[in-house]
Amino acid sequence: MKILIVGAGEQGYVLTWNLVKNPDITEIVVADWDEQRASEVVARVGGGKAESVKVDARDIDAVAALAEGADLLINAVIPEWDEPLMKAALKAKCHYQDMATRTVGGTVDDGFVMQLGMDADFKAIGKTALVHCGMTPGVTNTMAALGYEELDQCEEVRIKGGGIFKSEVPLQVWSQETYYIDSQTHSLYCDEGEFKRAEPFGGWEYYEFPAPIGRTPVTFHEHEECSSLPRFLPKLGEKGLKHVEFKLGGVEEGLKKAEMIVKTGFASPEPIDVKGVTIRPIDLLVKLLPPASPRETIAKMAAEGRITDEGVYTIELFRKAGEMPGVSFFVFPPNIQWVNEKLPGANRVSYGTGTPAAIHAEFLLSGKIPEKGVIPCEGLSHEARLAYVEELKNRGLRIVRRSAEWL
């Protein structure tokens, strides 16, 4: 079987490392605008199965040509390129998979609506477009669906992500462009059964995450769960769902710095004129950020304990608003020390995102996901979701489940 991975960044690196181990996958093409970066991924983890090529992810014809004969196209670039990559998959008549969504100049909800608009097209060619299948969204959606099925009533779903990160050298764990665009977007959430939006960095509260994270501030953050869960969970049974939210947390100083960058316009994607030159402030910001350190440096410092990278995601489902959660899940991706023993130069976020996506890719290729059309993780069968959770555990993710019943 052949896979085309578009994007050779942190996720592409982890995806390639995972998928070359599958004996049924015989060929992997790693494509990126930066061919040198794609070549590095192939040289490090290609396992003799992978080759690197240069491509513009926005060029539908070029991507479709690369995907000719492929069984699956995996989108590992920024979510703004979902639409052309989905169209390329359709043209090549192969499965499609991504880890996030957005349209150029739009929101994650715009992106998901756009994706759902291709549902009939993928069904027409008998293929699947499995969307939003990293850690969050992805694992979080899966756990929300499993918890929802357990309850006879579910009015609220509240998802939070928290982490501790310290490093002596530059280390980029996710696209900074995506983070800052998400951060300045009025955050989607669902309340009283209606989609609403909160101010950037709104809904500030302190939340007690399990150790080692502890009490940290969290705020509303634009995220795919708030678009897909209100649409898909009720398909598992009407249980009175009224509220879905996602909040992201971290060290207070870091959150306040990010808020300042957003509110002063330094991360704006809107073009401005500077002495006769048109630029997008976010392009300048990303360009000025220090480049990530070499993977060898990251691996060495992680082994020496000089990088801290811990995180946890909580998924809480409430029978009724104001009560304690009926079902809660706590998902702990492996920390950077564990990750670098397996994959030098990776990190907690890249492993925790790329590995769940790789599992879903293998499920797609093996026929464990028979559904056709456009579907998020929570739309998969109960059996597929349970098997997925077991495989997450096999690959180092720790998951705790807690339930509460009135006596």
C-alpha positions as CSV (number, residue, x, y, z in Angstrom):
1,M,0.0,0.0,0.0
2,K,1.1,3.5,-0.7
3,I,0.7,6.6,1.4
4,L,1.3,10.3,0.5
5,I,2.1,12.5,3.5
6,V,1.9,16.2,2.6
7,G,4.0,18.1,5.2
8,A,7.4,17.2,6.7
9,G,7.2,19.2,9.9
10,E,6.8,17.8,13.4
11,Q,3.7,15.8,12.6
12,G,5.0,14.5,9.3
13,Y,8.1,13.2,11.1
14,V,6.1,11.3,13.7
15,L,3.7,9.9,11.1
16,T,6.5,8.6,8.9
17,W,8.2,7.0,11.9
18,N,5.0,5.2,12.9
19,L,3.9,4.1,9.4
20,V,7.1,2.7,8.1
21,K,6.8,0.0,10.7
22,N,3.6,-1.3,9.2
23,P,4.5,-4.3,6.9
24,D,1.5,-3.7,4.8
25,I,2.6,-0.2,3.8
26,T,5.2,-0.6,1.0
27,E,5.7,3.0,-0.1
28,I,5.5,6.4,1.6
29,V,6.0,9.7,-0.3
30,V,6.9,12.6,2.0
31,A,6.1,15.9,0.2
32,D,6.8,19.4,1.4
33,W,7.4,22.9,0.0
34,D,10.8,22.6,1.7
35,E,12.3,19.6,-0.1
36,Q,15.3,19.6,2.3
37,R,13.0,19.2,5.3
38,A,11.3,16.3,3.5
39,S,14.6,14.7,2.7
40,E,15.7,15.0,6.4
41,V,12.5,13.1,7.5
42,V,13.1,10.4,4.9
43,A,16.8,10.1,5.9
44,R,16.0,9.8,9.6
45,V,12.9,7.6,9.7
46,G,12.1,6.5,6.1
47,G,13.2,2.9,6.8
48,G,13.9,2.3,3.1
49,K,10.3,2.7,2.2
50,A,10.0,6.5,1.9
51,E,11.0,9.1,-0.7
52,S,10.9,12.9,-0.5
53,V,9.6,15.3,-3.1
54,K,8.9,19.0,-3.3
55,V,5.2,20.2,-3.7
56,D,3.0,23.1,-3.1
57,A,0.1,21.8,-1.0
58,R,-2.2,24.3,-2.6
59,D,-1.5,22.9,-6.1
60,I,-4.4,20.4,-6.6
61,D,-3.1,18.9,-9.8
62,A,0.5,18.5,-8.5
63,V,-0.6,16.8,-5.3
64,A,-3.1,14.6,-7.2
65,A,-0.3,13.5,-9.5
66,L,1.8,12.5,-6.5
67,A,-1.2,10.7,-5.0
68,E,-1.8,8.6,-8.1
69,G,-2.0,5.0,-7.1
70,A,-1.9,6.0,-3.4
71,D,-4.4,4.4,-0.9
72,L,-4.3,7.4,1.5
73,L,-3.3,11.1,1.4
74,I,-2.5,12.5,4.9
75,N,-2.6,16.2,5.4
76,A,0.2,17.3,7.8
77,V,0.4,21.0,6.9
78,I,-1.5,24.0,8.2
79,P,-5.3,23.5,8.2
80,E,-5.9,26.3,5.7
81,W,-4.8,23.9,3.0
82,D,-7.5,21.3,3.8
83,E,-9.7,22.2,0.9
84,P,-7.1,21.9,-1.9
85,L,-5.7,18.7,-0.4
86,M,-9.2,17.1,-0.1
87,K,-9.8,18.0,-3.7
88,A,-6.5,16.4,-4.7
89,A,-7.6,13.2,-2.8
90,L,-10.9,13.2,-4.7
91,K,-9.1,13.7,-8.0
92,A,-6.7,10.8,-7.2
93,K,-9.6,8.7,-5.8
94,C,-7.9,7.9,-2.5
95,H,-8.7,8.2,1.2
96,Y,-8.0,11.5,2.9
97,Q,-7.0,12.3,6.5
98,D,-6.1,15.4,8.5
99,M,-5.6,16.6,12.1
100,A,-7.4,20.0,12.0
101,T,-9.4,22.3,9.8
102,R,-9.9,25.9,8.8
103,T,-10.5,27.9,5.6
104,V,-8.2,30.7,4.4
105,G,-9.4,33.8,6.2
106,G,-12.1,31.8,8.0
107,T,-12.8,29.8,11.1
108,V,-12.6,26.1,12.1
109,D,-16.4,26.0,11.8
110,D,-16.1,27.3,8.2
111,G,-13.6,24.6,7.6
112,F,-15.7,21.8,9.0
113,V,-18.8,23.0,7.0
114,M,-16.6,23.1,3.9
115,Q,-15.4,19.5,4.6
116,L,-19.0,18.2,5.2
117,G,-19.8,19.7,1.8
118,M,-17.6,17.1,0.2
119,D,-19.3,14.2,1.9
120,A,-21.2,13.2,-1.2
121,D,-18.1,13.5,-3.3
122,F,-16.1,11.0,-1.2
123,K,-19.1,8.6,-1.0
124,A,-19.4,8.7,-4.7
125,I,-15.8,7.3,-5.1
126,G,-16.2,4.9,-2.2
127,K,-13.6,6.6,-0.1
128,T,-13.3,8.1,3.4
129,A,-12.2,11.5,4.5
130,L,-11.4,11.1,8.2
131,V,-11.0,14.5,9.7
132,H,-9.7,16.0,12.9
133,C,-7.8,12.9,14.1
134,G,-4.8,14.0,16.1
135,M,-4.8,14.5,19.9
136,T,-7.1,17.4,20.2
137,P,-9.2,17.2,18.1
138,G,-9.1,13.5,17.7
139,V,-8.4,11.6,20.9
140,T,-10.6,14.1,22.8
141,N,-13.5,13.5,20.4
142,T,-13.2,9.8,20.7
143,M,-13.3,9.9,24.5
144,A,-16.2,12.3,24.4
145,A,-18.2,9.8,22.2
146,L,-17.4,6.9,24.5
147,G,-18.4,8.8,27.6
148,Y,-21.6,10.1,25.9
149,E,-22.6,6.6,25.1
150,E,-22.3,5.6,28.7
151,L,-24.7,8.3,30.0
152,D,-28.5,8.2,29.8
153,Q,-28.4,12.1,29.8
154,C,-25.6,14.5,28.8
155,E,-26.2,18.2,28.9
156,E,-22.5,19.4,28.8
157,V,-19.1,18.4,27.4
158,R,-16.2,20.4,28.6
159,I,-12.7,19.7,27.3
160,K,-9.5,21.3,28.6
161,G,-5.8,21.0,27.7
162,G,-3.0,21.9,30.1
163,G,0.7,21.7,30.0
164,I,4.1,22.6,31.5
165,F,6.9,23.5,29.1
166,K,10.4,24.7,29.8
167,S,13.4,24.6,27.5
168,E,16.8,26.2,27.4
169,V,16.8,26.1,23.6
170,P,14.1,27.0,21.0
171,L,11.6,24.1,20.5
172,Q,8.5,24.5,18.4
173,V,5.9,21.8,19.2
174,W,3.2,23.1,16.9
175,S,2.6,25.6,14.1
176,Q,2.9,29.0,15.6
177,E,0.9,30.5,12.8
178,T,-2.0,28.1,13.6
179,Y,-1.7,28.8,17.3
180,Y,-1.9,32.6,17.0
181,I,-4.6,32.6,14.4
182,D,-6.7,30.3,16.6
183,S,-5.9,32.5,19.6
184,Q,-7.2,35.7,18.0
185,T,-10.3,34.1,16.5
186,H,-13.5,34.7,18.6
187,S,-13.7,31.2,20.0
188,L,-16.5,28.9,19.0
189,Y,-18.5,27.1,21.7
190,C,-22.0,25.7,21.9
191,D,-24.5,26.9,24.6
192,E,-28.2,26.2,24.9
193,G,-27.9,24.2,21.7
194,E,-26.7,27.2,19.7
195,F,-23.3,28.0,18.3
196,K,-21.8,31.1,20.0
197,R,-18.5,32.9,20.1
198,A,-16.4,34.2,23.0
199,E,-13.8,37.0,23.0
200,P,-10.2,35.9,22.4
201,F,-8.8,34.7,25.7
202,G,-12.3,34.9,27.2
203,G,-13.7,32.7,29.9
204,W,-10.5,32.9,32.0
205,E,-10.6,30.5,35.0
206,Y,-8.3,28.4,37.1
207,Y,-8.6,24.7,36.7
208,E,-6.9,21.9,38.8
209,F,-5.4,19.5,36.3
210,P,-4.1,16.2,37.6
211,A,-0.4,16.0,38.6
212,P,2.1,17.0,37.3
213,I,0.3,20.0,35.8
214,G,-1.7,21.2,38.8
215,R,-3.7,24.5,38.9
216,T,-3.3,26.6,35.8
217,P,-5.4,29.2,34.0
218,V,-7.4,28.2,31.0
219,T,-9.3,30.2,28.4
220,F,-11.6,29.6,25.5
221,H,-9.7,28.6,22.4
222,E,-10.9,28.2,18.9
223,H,-11.0,24.4,18.3
224,E,-12.7,21.8,16.1
225,E,-14.4,19.8,18.9
226,C,-16.9,22.7,19.4
227,S,-17.9,22.4,15.7
228,S,-18.1,18.6,15.3
229,L,-19.3,17.3,18.6
230,P,-22.6,19.2,18.7
231,R,-23.3,17.9,15.2
232,F,-22.3,14.3,15.7
233,L,-22.8,13.3,19.3
234,P,-26.6,13.5,19.0
235,K,-26.4,10.9,16.3
236,L,-25.4,8.5,19.0
237,G,-28.8,9.3,20.7
238,E,-30.6,12.4,21.8
239,K,-29.5,13.1,25.4
240,G,-30.2,16.8,25.8
241,L,-26.8,18.1,24.8
242,K,-26.7,21.8,25.3
243,H,-23.2,22.9,25.9
244,V,-19.8,22.1,24.4
245,E,-16.6,24.0,25.1
246,F,-12.9,23.8,24.7
247,K,-10.4,25.7,26.9
248,L,-6.6,25.7,26.6
249,G,-4.3,26.4,29.5
250,G,-0.7,26.8,30.5
251,V,1.7,28.8,32.5
252,E,0.0,32.1,33.4
253,E,2.9,34.3,32.2
254,G,2.9,32.6,28.8
255,L,-0.8,33.0,28.3
256,K,-0.6,36.7,29.2
257,K,2.2,37.2,26.7
258,A,0.3,35.4,24.0
259,E,-2.8,37.6,24.8
260,M,-0.6,40.7,24.5
261,I,0.8,39.7,21.2
262,V,-2.7,39.0,19.8
263,K,-4.3,42.2,21.2
264,T,-1.6,44.5,19.9
265,G,-2.0,43.1,16.4
266,F,1.5,41.6,16.1
267,A,-0.1,38.2,15.1
268,S,-2.8,39.6,12.8
269,P,-3.2,37.7,9.4
270,E,-4.7,40.9,7.9
271,P,-2.3,42.7,5.4
272,I,-1.0,46.1,6.5
273,D,1.1,48.7,4.7
274,V,4.5,49.5,6.2
275,K,6.4,52.2,4.4
276,G,4.9,51.1,1.0
277,V,5.4,47.4,1.7
278,T,2.4,45.1,2.3
279,I,2.9,42.5,4.9
280,R,0.9,40.3,7.2
281,P,2.1,40.8,10.8
282,I,1.8,37.1,11.5
283,D,4.3,36.3,8.7
284,L,6.8,38.7,10.2
285,L,6.2,37.3,13.7
286,V,6.7,33.7,12.6
287,K,9.8,34.6,10.6
288,L,11.4,36.3,13.6
289,L,10.8,33.4,15.9
290,P,14.0,31.5,16.6
291,P,14.2,28.3,14.5
292,A,13.8,25.0,16.3
293,S,16.9,23.4,17.6
294,P,18.5,20.4,15.8
295,R,16.9,17.1,16.7
296,E,20.2,15.9,18.2
297,T,20.2,18.8,20.6
298,I,16.6,18.2,21.7
299,A,17.3,14.5,22.2
300,K,20.4,15.2,24.3
301,M,18.8,17.9,26.5
302,A,15.7,15.8,27.0
303,A,17.8,12.9,28.1
304,E,19.7,15.2,30.5
305,G,16.4,16.4,32.0
306,R,17.0,20.0,30.7
307,I,13.6,20.2,28.9
308,T,10.3,19.9,30.6
309,D,7.3,19.0,28.4
310,E,4.3,17.5,30.2
311,G,0.7,17.7,29.4
312,V,-2.8,16.3,30.1
313,Y,-6.2,16.6,28.4
314,T,-9.4,16.4,30.3
315,I,-12.8,15.4,28.8
316,E,-15.7,15.9,31.2
317,L,-19.3,14.9,30.5
318,F,-22.1,16.2,32.7
319,R,-25.5,14.7,33.0
320,K,-26.8,18.0,34.2
321,A,-25.2,21.5,34.2
322,G,-23.9,22.4,37.7
323,E,-23.5,18.8,38.8
324,M,-20.2,17.0,39.1
325,P,-19.1,15.2,35.9
326,G,-20.9,11.8,35.3
327,V,-17.9,10.6,33.3
328,S,-14.4,12.1,33.0
329,F,-11.3,11.0,31.0
330,F,-7.8,12.2,31.6
331,V,-5.4,11.6,28.7
332,F,-1.6,11.8,29.3
333,P,0.6,11.8,26.3
334,P,4.1,10.5,27.1
335,N,6.6,13.3,28.1
336,I,9.5,14.4,26.1
337,Q,12.0,12.1,27.9
338,W,9.9,9.0,27.0
339,V,9.4,10.2,23.4
340,N,13.0,10.8,22.8
341,E,14.0,7.4,23.9
342,K,11.8,6.1,21.0
343,L,12.1,9.0,18.4
344,P,15.0,11.4,18.9
345,G,14.1,15.1,18.4
346,A,10.3,14.7,18.7
347,N,8.3,16.1,21.5
348,R,5.2,15.5,23.6
349,V,2.8,17.4,21.3
350,S,4.2,16.0,18.0
351,Y,4.1,12.4,19.3
352,G,0.7,12.9,20.9
353,T,-0.7,14.3,17.7
354,G,1.1,12.3,15.0
355,T,0.8,8.9,16.7
356,P,-3.0,8.9,17.1
357,A,-3.3,10.0,13.5
358,A,-1.0,7.1,12.4
359,I,-3.2,4.7,14.2
360,H,-6.3,6.0,12.4
361,A,-4.3,5.8,9.1
362,E,-3.6,2.1,9.7
363,F,-7.2,1.5,10.7
364,L,-8.4,3.1,7.4
365,L,-6.0,1.0,5.3
366,S,-6.8,-2.3,7.1
367,G,-10.6,-1.8,6.7
368,K,-11.4,-1.3,10.3
369,I,-13.0,2.0,9.3
370,P,-15.6,1.0,6.7
371,E,-17.6,4.3,6.8
372,K,-17.4,6.3,3.6
373,G,-17.7,10.1,3.2
374,V,-16.5,12.8,5.5
375,I,-16.5,11.8,9.1
376,P,-14.8,13.0,12.3
377,C,-13.4,10.5,14.9
378,E,-16.6,10.6,17.1
379,G,-18.6,9.4,14.1
380,L,-16.8,6.0,13.9
381,S,-18.3,2.8,15.2
382,H,-18.1,2.0,18.9
383,E,-15.9,-1.0,18.2
384,A,-13.5,1.0,16.1
385,R,-13.2,3.6,18.9
386,L,-12.5,1.0,21.5
387,A,-9.9,-0.7,19.4
388,Y,-8.3,2.7,18.8
389,V,-8.1,3.4,22.5
390,E,-6.4,0.1,23.1
391,E,-3.8,1.0,20.5
392,L,-3.2,4.4,22.0
393,K,-2.3,2.6,25.2
394,N,0.0,0.3,23.4
395,R,1.9,3.3,22.0
396,G,2.5,5.0,25.3
397,L,-0.6,7.2,26.0
398,R,-2.0,6.8,29.5
399,I,-5.7,7.2,29.9
400,V,-7.7,7.4,33.2
401,R,-11.5,7.1,33.4
402,R,-13.5,8.3,36.3
403,S,-17.3,8.0,36.8
404,A,-19.7,9.3,39.3
405,E,-23.2,7.9,40.2
406,W,-25.7,9.3,42.7
407,L,-26.5,6.8,45.4
